[in-house]
């Protein structure tokens, strides 16, 4: 009876995942449909597959530039967030800071503010600093919103590391920098991978700030480029589907590449000895 219930639960999960993936596969199928069959159902499956939409997106649109912008901005945002988040998380987890609980509460509370409430002051700040329509402006804004979550997550991972490992490194004469390089960072690898992935995806998918702080193709990101995808007399559904598939490709590749570390990071601390 228990085995049958588990099998039914597995089947239900597979069906739920299949239902969840239907829009993605429909978009993928649309990106390969000939133009004449885009708005005709039936047939459900195209009579032939074509790469015309991808050729149009790559050669005649601004999507390649937007892909490069998103990749660069998301990568820099992740690096800045980790560079600032790792020392901050270590200090929160290890050092006897006064008012540590209030500090953690403030970190978590800072994520509760909606983005729309901060757009106006950030816009004025970006304009005063002449950072509008630049990578630096978006990186700073994205990193400022990603940093609280980065600190919160990494502080939990640091607590899972036995303090004896740090004490042993200190006894062997390792300084703070060497301890971070040879002890803390390797042990934090799963947590760093999962945190980096969440930060990267946040920056990659962020729309409001990217739309507000960019005025040209110089730093326009993928979500903004998709929202402003050109269509003169009709909506180019096939081209939009191809562009959305290209926009989804880098995150999918990164998730697959970091899958082992991501799973280890997400389940870290789930079992206590």
Secondary structure, 3 states (H helix, E strand, C coil): CHHHHHHHHHHHHHHHHHHHHHHHHHHHHHHCCCHHHCCCCCCCCCCCCCCHHHHHHHHHCCHHHHHHHHHHHHHHHHHHHHHHHHHHHHHHHHCCCCCHHHHHHHHHHHHHCCHHHCHHHHHHHHHHCCCCCCHHHHHHHHHHHHHHHHHHHHHHHHHHCCHHHHHHHHHCCCCHHHHHHHHHHHHCHHHHHHHHHHHHHHHHHCCHHHHHCCCCCCCCCHHHHHHCCCCCCCCCHHHHHHHHHHHHHHHHHHHHHCHHHHHHHHHCCCCCC
